[in-house]
Structures are given as C-alpha cells and as structure tokens.
Amino acid sequence: MPIALIELATAYQTAKVDLQNRELIVDLRSLTAISSEGQDVLLQLMNEKVKFLCGVYVKEVLRQLGRKRRGSLRDDADKCADSDI
C-alpha cells in the first residue's frame, strides 16, 4: 500500500479517537487521480460516515463507489461537504 494511503488511514484512526462523536471531513480537493487501493480506502472511510471536501472528479469517484457499495443507483455525492468550510 502506498505511503500516502497508510498516512491517511493512520490520520483517520487518530482523528477518530479525538473526535468525540463529531463529524470528520477530509479535504480531497487537490486530488487528481485515485488508484484502486485509494478507492478501497475511500470506500472504508465512506462506510465510517466520513465526509469529504472535493471537486468534480472526486465527487464522481465517490458517486461510483457509492453505487458499487450499495449496488444501487442512489448517489453518494452528498458525501462531499460544501467547499466553503
């Protein structure tokens, strides 16, 4: 697994402990490509109810992952928080 994904997973685990039931938002706006391993990590984070700041590309990837996860046509684009946060 690439170092960036390991760092993301580690940062998430650390933040999860400190959140005290608050919402976690991960900024993915500078992402320009997502590997299949990266998609797996994003899917895990989606399952943990993490929200993302993202652009059009990542929003579409999340939409596709949501469909893959549920096997339905319902969008998961709402996983992207407004970028003005």
C-alpha positions in Angstrom: 0.0 0.0 0.0 1.4 3.4 -0.9 2.7 5.6 2.0 0.1 8.3 1.4 -2.7 5.8 1.9 -1.1 4.4 5.1 -0.8 8.0 6.4 -4.4 8.7 5.6 -5.6 5.6 7.4 -3.3 6.4 10.4 -4.5 10.0 10.5 -8.1 8.8 10.4 -7.6 6.4 13.3 -6.0 9.2 15.3 -8.7 11.7 14.5 -11.5 9.2 15.2 -10.3 8.9 18.8 -10.2 12.7 19.2 -13.5 13.5 17.5 -15.8 12.7 20.5 -18.7 11.9 18.2 -18.1 15.0 15.9 -18.1 14.7 12.2 -14.9 14.2 10.3 -14.3 16.0 7.0 -11.3 15.1 4.8 -10.1 17.6 2.2 -9.6 15.8 -1.1 -9.8 18.9 -3.3 -6.2 18.7 -4.6 -6.6 15.0 -5.6 -6.1 14.5 -9.4 -6.0 10.7 -9.5 -7.2 7.8 -7.3 -5.8 4.3 -7.6 -7.9 1.2 -6.9 -6.2 1.0 -3.5 -7.2 4.6 -2.9 -10.7 3.8 -3.9 -10.8 1.0 -1.3 -9.6 3.4 1.4 -12.2 6.0 0.4 -14.9 3.3 0.5 -13.8 2.3 4.0 -14.0 6.0 5.1 -17.4 6.3 3.5 -18.6 3.3 5.5 -17.4 5.1 8.6 -19.6 8.1 7.6 -16.6 10.4 6.9 -17.4 13.4 4.7 -15.1 14.9 2.0 -14.3 18.3 0.6 -13.9 17.5 -3.1 -14.0 18.7 -6.6 -15.9 17.3 -9.6 -13.5 14.4 -10.2 -13.6 13.1 -6.7 -17.3 13.7 -6.4 -17.8 11.4 -9.4 -15.5 8.7 -8.0 -17.5 8.9 -4.7 -20.7 8.6 -6.6 -19.4 5.4 -8.4 -18.1 4.0 -5.1 -21.5 4.6 -3.5 -23.2 2.7 -6.3 -20.7 -0.1 -6.0 -21.1 -0.3 -2.3 -24.9 -0.5 -2.3 -25.4 -2.0 -5.7 -27.9 0.8 -6.4 -28.3 4.0 -8.4 -28.6 6.3 -5.4 -25.9 8.9 -5.4 -23.3 9.3 -2.7 -22.3 12.7 -3.9 -23.7 14.1 -0.6 -20.6 12.7 1.0 -18.9 15.8 -0.3 -19.3 18.7 2.0 -19.5 22.2 0.7 -16.1 23.5 -0.2 -16.6 26.8 1.7 -15.9 25.0 5.0 
